[in-house]
Amino acid sequence: MGILAWIILGLLAGALAKLILPGRDPGGCIGTTAIGIAGAALGGWLSAQLLDRPIDKQFFDLPTWGAAIVGSLVLLIAYRILFGNSRD
């Protein structure tokens, strides 16, 4: 997959992570989008490094989507823990 496909996947994974974990985020929509893109990259990298499961070259691959969504969730939870009280 190219960089544009990873960005699109990150946007969609970030939106799905936001649906799974609703609530107010300190960064708003733009911050959640950035977290989704970074989470997709993190999930793909962790899947390749730690699980010895390289991400497939196809956009519509279930493990690719799973890694991207889990990576986005992990970053969203960490972001809320670190900066969660800034919008109260």
Summary of the structure (lengths in Angstrom):
residues: 88
radius of gyration: 12.8
end to end distance: 39.5
largest distance: 42.0
contacts: 278
relative contact order: 0.22
helix: 75%
strand: 0%
